[in-house]
Structure formats: C-alpha cells, structure tokens
Amino acid sequence: MKILCYISSHGFGHATRTFATLRELLRYEDTEIILRANLPRWLVTNSFQTERLTYEKGFETLTIFYD
C-alpha cells in the first residue's frame, strides 16, 4: 500500500502527531509512505528509521484565519 501524506509545517505539533500515525502504518510490511511537507529534514530523519518513507521537502499550505 502506498500512502501520500501532506503535513502542515505550521509548528511541529501537526508533524509529531502525524508521525505517530505513520509509524503505526509502517508496521505493515507492504506500506510505503511519501511524505510532503516543509519541515526541517532533521525532524523527519530523527523520527523514522526506515527506507519505506520518502521525504519530499517543499510543500506549504496557505492558511487564512478569520476572527
């Protein structure tokens, strides 16, 4: 199963919570994940020790807040 995952880089909270879910999915041997985000590479490489996750840096979301 191949999964494409986009993560907001607005702080590291979204990333760390998503990483926990991705680690659980990687327990299945047939899972391959492509992660797209604008996060520091060290954050991703320190969080995963697998060849089945590919990190593609450069994705950014535009968030508009209304009060």
C-alpha positions as CSV (number, residue, x, y, z in Angstrom):
1,M,0.0,0.0,0.0
2,K,1.4,3.4,-1.0
3,I,0.4,6.4,1.1
4,L,1.0,10.1,0.1
5,C,0.9,12.3,3.2
6,Y,0.9,16.1,3.3
7,I,1.6,17.8,6.7
8,S,1.3,21.5,7.6
9,S,4.5,23.0,8.7
10,H,2.8,25.5,11.0
11,G,4.8,24.5,14.1
12,F,5.9,20.9,14.8
13,G,2.7,19.7,16.6
14,H,0.9,18.6,13.4
15,A,4.1,16.7,12.3
16,T,4.7,14.9,15.6
17,R,1.1,13.7,15.8
18,T,1.1,12.6,12.2
19,F,4.4,10.8,12.7
20,A,2.9,8.6,15.4
21,T,0.2,7.5,13.0
22,L,2.7,6.9,10.1
23,R,4.9,4.8,12.4
24,E,1.9,2.6,13.1
25,L,1.1,2.3,9.4
26,L,4.7,1.3,8.7
27,R,4.3,-1.7,11.0
28,Y,2.7,-3.3,7.9
29,E,5.5,-4.6,5.7
30,D,3.7,-3.7,2.4
31,T,3.3,0.0,3.4
32,E,5.3,2.7,1.6
33,I,4.9,6.4,2.5
34,I,5.7,9.5,0.6
35,L,5.8,12.5,3.0
36,R,5.5,16.0,1.6
37,A,6.0,19.0,3.9
38,N,8.1,22.0,4.5
39,L,9.7,20.6,7.7
40,P,13.4,20.5,8.7
41,R,14.9,17.3,7.3
42,W,16.4,16.5,10.7
43,L,12.9,16.3,12.2
44,V,11.9,13.6,9.7
45,T,15.2,11.6,9.7
46,N,15.3,11.6,13.5
47,S,11.7,10.3,13.6
48,F,11.9,7.4,11.2
49,Q,14.5,4.7,10.7
50,T,13.1,3.1,7.5
51,E,13.7,3.0,3.8
52,R,10.0,2.8,3.2
53,L,9.4,6.5,3.9
54,T,10.4,9.1,1.3
55,Y,10.6,12.8,2.3
56,E,9.9,15.4,-0.3
57,K,10.5,18.9,1.1
58,G,8.8,21.9,-0.3
59,F,5.0,21.7,0.3
60,E,3.4,24.6,2.1
61,T,-0.2,25.4,2.9
62,L,-1.8,28.8,2.9
63,T,-4.0,29.2,5.9
64,I,-6.3,32.2,6.4
65,F,-7.6,32.9,9.9
66,Y,-10.8,34.9,10.4
67,D,-11.7,36.5,13.7
